[in-house]
Amino acid sequence: MHRHKHGSFFAIPFYLLAFAISGQATSQEITPSQEATIKAEAQAHVEYYYALYYERNPEALATEIFTLPWYTMGGNGLTARSSEDENREYFSSAIAGLLERGWDKSTFRTKNVCVLSAGSAIVSGTNTRTRADGSVMSVGGVSYMLGTTEDGWRIISFAGHSTDKIVRCESE
């Protein structure tokens, strides 16, 4: 796990997303039907991520969800992960730690999907972690930056935040 405290590293995921969509800037406008499809696909990929967590499947989490590298942004700054082996270790450890604390399931509630282009979106909402008895361990806000690859949708990065912050996009 690499931790970078430099401000310039914080901008990397946003730079990557901007770079990924820059080629699309000259493309045609997205129709409402296309936007609805993109929203559904991006949201479904985040839901797939949560399903794999519930299955306690670090192998699939390591190989089917994220681009390489991918970034976590939060209170501790930016963390980058750049290999499937690093992902396996991270997810195995994270799942074990949650299970030790009585975790059973995490549920994502989408509050908004911002379609940036045909190949990029931000899915923003809340993550609720619950125990087997249904009691709530924690609720936190989280926003996922996604892009399409030859393997389909992938998460480029995510950022934890308070539950009252939701990423929205509005036309100017």
C-alpha positions in Angstrom: 0.0 0.0 0.0 1.4 3.4 -1.0 0.4 6.5 0.9 1.2 9.8 -0.7 0.8 13.0 1.3 1.6 15.4 -1.6 -1.3 17.5 -2.9 -0.3 16.8 -6.5 -1.1 13.1 -6.0 -4.6 14.0 -4.9 -5.3 15.3 -8.4 -4.2 12.2 -10.2 -7.6 10.4 -10.3 -9.3 13.5 -11.5 -6.6 14.0 -14.1 -7.0 10.4 -15.3 -10.7 10.8 -15.6 -10.4 14.1 -17.4 -7.8 12.5 -19.8 -10.1 9.5 -20.3 -13.0 11.7 -21.3 -11.0 14.3 -23.3 -11.2 12.2 -26.4 -14.9 12.2 -26.0 -15.3 16.0 -25.7 -15.7 16.3 -29.5 -18.1 13.4 -29.8 -21.8 13.7 -30.2 -24.1 14.7 -27.4 -25.5 11.8 -25.3 -29.2 11.3 -25.8 -31.5 10.9 -22.8 -31.8 7.2 -23.6 -28.0 6.7 -23.8 -27.6 8.6 -20.6 -30.1 6.3 -18.8 -28.2 3.3 -20.1 -24.9 4.7 -18.9 -26.3 5.5 -15.5 -27.7 2.0 -15.1 -24.5 0.3 -16.2 -22.3 2.4 -13.9 -24.6 1.9 -11.0 -24.8 -1.9 -11.7 -21.0 -2.1 -11.6 -21.0 -0.5 -8.1 -23.7 -2.9 -7.0 -21.6 -5.8 -8.4 -18.7 -4.5 -6.3 -20.9 -4.7 -3.2 -22.2 -8.1 -4.1 -18.6 -9.5 -4.4 -17.9 -8.0 -0.9 -20.9 -9.7 0.5 -19.7 -13.0 -1.1 -16.4 -12.4 0.6 -14.7 -12.9 -2.7 -11.2 -11.1 -2.7 -10.2 -12.8 -5.9 -13.0 -11.3 -8.0 -12.7 -8.0 -6.1 -9.0 -7.9 -7.1 -9.6 -8.6 -10.7 -13.1 -7.5 -11.9 -13.8 -4.2 -10.2 -11.0 -1.7 -10.5 -8.6 -0.3 -13.1 -4.9 -0.6 -12.3 -3.8 1.6 -10.7 -6.8 2.7 -8.7 -7.0 5.2 -5.9 -8.8 5.6 -2.5 -9.2 9.2 -1.3 -10.2 10.0 2.2 -9.3 11.5 5.5 -5.8 9.9 5.4 -5.1 11.3 1.9 -4.6 9.3 -1.2 -3.8 5.6 -1.4 -2.8 4.0 -4.7 -3.0 0.3 -5.5 -1.3 -0.9 -8.7 -1.5 -4.7 -8.9 -3.9 -7.5 -8.6 -1.8 -9.1 -5.9 -1.9 -5.9 -3.9 -5.7 -5.8 -4.4 -6.1 -9.5 -3.2 -4.1 -8.7 0.0 -6.1 -5.5 0.6 -9.5 -7.1 0.1 -8.6 -10.2 2.1 -7.4 -8.0 5.0 -10.3 -5.7 4.8 -12.9 -8.5 4.8 -11.2 -10.2 7.7 -11.1 -7.0 9.7 -14.8 -6.4 9.1 -15.7 -9.9 10.0 -13.7 -9.6 13.3 -15.9 -6.6 14.1 -19.1 -8.5 13.5 -19.8 -7.3 9.9 -22.3 -9.2 7.7 -23.1 -7.0 4.8 -22.6 -3.6 3.2 -25.4 -2.0 1.3 -24.9 0.9 -1.2 -27.7 3.3 -1.7 -27.2 5.4 -4.8 -28.2 9.0 -4.4 -27.0 10.3 -7.8 -25.2 9.1 -10.9 -23.4 11.9 -12.8 -22.8 10.9 -16.4 -19.7 12.7 -17.7 -19.5 11.0 -21.1 -20.3 7.8 -22.8 -17.4 6.2 -21.0 -17.3 7.9 -17.6 -19.5 8.5 -14.6 -19.5 9.3 -10.9 -21.8 7.2 -8.7 -22.5 8.9 -5.4 -24.4 7.6 -2.3 -24.1 6.0 1.1 -22.6 2.7 2.3 -24.3 1.1 5.3 -22.5 -1.7 7.1 -24.7 -4.1 9.1 -24.1 -7.0 11.4 -25.8 -10.4 11.1 -28.5 -9.3 13.6 -29.3 -6.3 11.3 -27.8 -3.7 13.6 -25.9 -0.9 11.9 -22.2 -0.7 12.3 -21.6 2.4 10.3 -23.1 4.7 7.6 -20.8 6.8 5.4 -20.9 8.7 2.2 -18.9 7.5 -0.8 -18.5 8.5 -4.4 -17.1 6.2 -7.1 -15.4 7.5 -10.3 -15.9 4.9 -13.1 -14.7 4.5 -16.7 -15.1 2.0 -19.4 -12.3 -0.3 -20.5 -12.1 -3.2 -22.9 -13.3 -5.3 -20.0 -16.3 -3.1 -19.3 -16.9 -0.6 -16.5 -14.2 -0.3 -13.8 -13.8 1.9 -10.7 -10.9 4.3 -11.1 -11.1 5.7 -7.6 -13.4 6.3 -4.7 -13.6 8.9 -2.0 -15.3 8.6 1.4 -17.1 11.6 2.7 -19.9 12.6 5.0 -23.4 11.3 4.3 -24.8 14.8 3.5 -22.4 15.3 0.6 -23.5 13.9 -2.8 -21.7 14.5 -6.1 -24.1 16.0 -8.6 -23.6 17.4 -12.1 -25.6 20.1 -13.6 -25.4 21.6 -17.0 -24.3 25.2 -17.2 
